[in-house]
């Protein structure tokens, strides 16, 4: 069995490099004056830009609120942390009902 055709990475593939910059166009190597051929363009919507900014802000927020953890540890060590069993039970029941309704 013989398979024909052009091989990837064959002759001529080094003639183009991707130009670093905002345009995203492809620039030909060695071309006097920088002849630019039309390349792929990517348009990012304003919603995508907002989401990217929001993600950046969220990434800058620590996963653990250290001040709150330190205060809770201190309260527990000194016996000042009290759990309202009634509220915990209510939340457990609410969550169980919500989960049961979402499974249907």
C-alpha positions as CSV (number, residue, x, y, z in Angstrom):
1,X,0.0,0.0,0.0
2,X,1.4,3.4,-0.9
3,X,0.1,6.7,0.4
4,X,0.9,9.8,-1.6
5,X,0.6,13.5,-1.0
6,X,2.6,16.3,0.6
7,X,4.3,15.5,3.9
8,X,3.7,17.8,6.8
9,X,6.6,20.0,7.5
10,X,7.9,19.7,3.9
11,X,9.7,22.2,1.8
12,X,8.4,25.7,2.0
13,X,6.8,25.5,5.4
14,X,9.5,27.7,7.0
15,X,8.5,30.6,4.6
16,X,5.9,31.9,7.0
17,X,6.2,33.0,10.6
18,X,3.5,34.3,12.9
19,X,4.0,38.0,13.6
20,X,3.9,38.8,17.3
21,X,1.6,41.6,18.0
22,X,-2.0,42.6,18.1
23,X,-2.8,42.0,14.4
24,X,-2.5,38.2,14.4
25,X,-1.6,38.4,10.7
26,X,1.0,36.1,9.2
27,X,4.1,37.8,7.8
28,X,6.4,36.3,5.2
29,X,10.1,35.8,6.1
30,X,12.6,37.9,4.1
31,X,10.0,40.0,2.4
32,X,11.2,43.5,1.8
33,X,8.8,46.0,3.3
34,X,7.0,43.2,5.3
35,X,4.4,42.0,2.8
36,X,1.5,40.9,4.9
37,X,-0.8,38.2,3.8
38,X,-4.3,37.9,5.1
39,X,-4.5,35.5,8.1
40,X,-7.1,34.4,10.5
41,X,-8.7,37.0,12.7
42,X,-10.2,36.6,16.1
43,X,-12.8,39.1,17.4
44,X,-13.4,38.9,21.2
45,X,-16.8,40.2,22.2
46,X,-17.2,42.8,25.0
47,X,-18.8,40.1,27.1
48,X,-15.8,37.9,26.7
49,X,-13.5,40.8,27.7
50,X,-15.7,41.4,30.8
51,X,-15.6,37.8,31.7
52,X,-11.8,37.7,31.3
53,X,-11.5,40.8,33.6
54,X,-13.8,39.2,36.2
55,X,-11.8,36.0,36.1
56,X,-8.6,38.0,36.7
57,X,-10.2,39.7,39.7
58,X,-11.4,36.3,41.0
59,X,-8.0,34.9,40.5
60,X,-6.5,37.7,42.6
61,X,-8.8,36.9,45.6
62,X,-7.3,34.2,47.9
63,X,-9.1,30.9,48.2
64,X,-9.0,31.0,51.9
65,X,-9.9,34.1,54.0
66,X,-7.1,33.9,56.4
67,X,-8.4,36.5,58.8
68,X,-11.7,34.7,59.2
69,X,-10.0,31.3,59.7
70,X,-7.7,32.8,62.4
71,X,-10.7,34.4,64.2
72,X,-12.6,31.1,64.1
73,X,-9.7,29.1,65.4
74,X,-9.2,31.6,68.2
75,X,-12.9,31.5,69.1
76,X,-12.9,27.7,69.1
77,X,-9.7,27.5,71.3
78,X,-11.2,29.9,73.8
79,X,-14.6,28.3,73.8
80,X,-16.4,31.3,72.3
81,X,-17.6,29.5,69.2
82,X,-21.1,28.2,69.5
83,X,-23.1,26.3,66.9
84,X,-26.8,26.7,66.7
85,X,-27.9,23.1,66.2
86,X,-31.4,24.2,65.1
87,X,-30.0,26.3,62.2
88,X,-27.7,23.5,61.1
89,X,-30.6,21.0,61.1
90,X,-32.8,23.5,59.1
91,X,-30.1,23.9,56.5
92,X,-29.5,20.2,56.2
93,X,-33.2,19.6,55.6
94,X,-33.4,22.5,53.1
95,X,-30.5,21.1,51.1
96,X,-31.8,17.6,51.2
97,X,-35.2,18.8,49.8
98,X,-33.5,20.9,47.2
99,X,-31.3,18.1,46.1
100,X,-34.2,15.7,45.9
101,X,-36.2,18.1,43.8
102,X,-33.3,18.7,41.3
103,X,-32.8,14.9,40.8
104,X,-36.3,14.4,39.4
